[in-house]
Amino acid sequence: ENWKLLFGLRGEWKFEIGDDMKRAESRYDDSKWETIYAPSAWEDEGFPGYDGYAWYRKHFRSTSEWNTKSLALLLGNIDDVDEVYLNGHLIGSRGLFPPEYITAYNEDRVYPFSAAYLNSNGDNLIAIRVYDQELSGGILRGRLGVYEDVDAVRIDIQLQAEWKFKTGDDIERKEPEYDDSKWERIIVPSFWEAAGFRDYDGFAWYRVKFRVPSRFSDERLILLVGKIDDFDETYLNGEKIGKTGTMVSRERDIPGSDAYQKLRAYMIPMNCLRPNQENVLAVRVFDGFKDGGIYAGPIGIVTREKFFQWQKKGKKTEDFFDWLFR
């Protein structure tokens, strides 16, 4: 990614030790909290020798221009474990909190999120829950801010929105006429843990309905379903148009796959779309462990020509670095 800073987050944050999940809420009153600088170990900001839980909170303003951008929150290195909330929505985490503690102190925090979580032209709140086991604690170093991936492809038909979601597995869910009226709602992209399905591993389905403007009726189109953790089968109006990985039934069946890192780009067959009518996109997902779901963009439909140009641009960049370090 080629990150462009939209709003810097280095500087003063509200801070308080201890743990209370209400601190993730936008309306929580932090007026009596301490103020500390980030990035910096909290031991250097007036909390020497402290190990355990603490929270950071910071407000920022967004604009409506962000709504069509590929967005991510960059938070550098956090020692040891974190959960990050945007306007009360969990958008990412690294490491594991006690009692199954696993540190992630050396991992760079990059959390993609949907613009649907933002209050356009208004106030937004980032809340970060941190656990430190020993030594230095907190937001230690690195880039802090809201960033745009300027190399992301520009979407023609935006599908970054609220989708229907249901855990479990039933192949009938691919059919356009399937009744999903009682399903949960989930923002795409985001890990399904962010929608309340914490610690869920296994099968789940996503569904969304959309229309295609008539000006695209003669275009060759590509569906982008972003990055999915771990495997997927993608259906458009009941027809399978692509898959990544092999759907499995148990965590131990995943052979060290890196499928979760791959961008899903699927050619839409001619006559598969219904011009000027409702179309149904259904995505079957299997997650083997930890985070799951359609977690990063871009999400939407682009013309084949635009996708090809974007792909070539990325390939030229890769070839340059291959040459540079040869």
Secondary structure, DSSP 8 states (H G I E B T S, - for coil): --EEEEEE--EEEEEEES--GGGGSTT---TTSEEEEESS-GGGGT-TT--EEEEEEEEEE--GGGGGS-EEEEEEEEESEEEEEETTEEEEEESB-TTS-B--TTSEEEEEE-GGGS-TTSEEEEEEEEEE-SSS-EEEEEEEEEEEETTS---SEE--EEEEEEES--GGGGSTT---TTSEEEEESS-GGGGT-TT--EEEEEEEEE---GGGTTS-EEEEEEEEESEEEEEETTEEEEEES---SSGGG--S--GGGSEEEEE--TT-S-TTS-EEEEEEEEE-SSS-EEEEEEEEEEEHHHHHHHHHHHHHHHHHHHHHT-
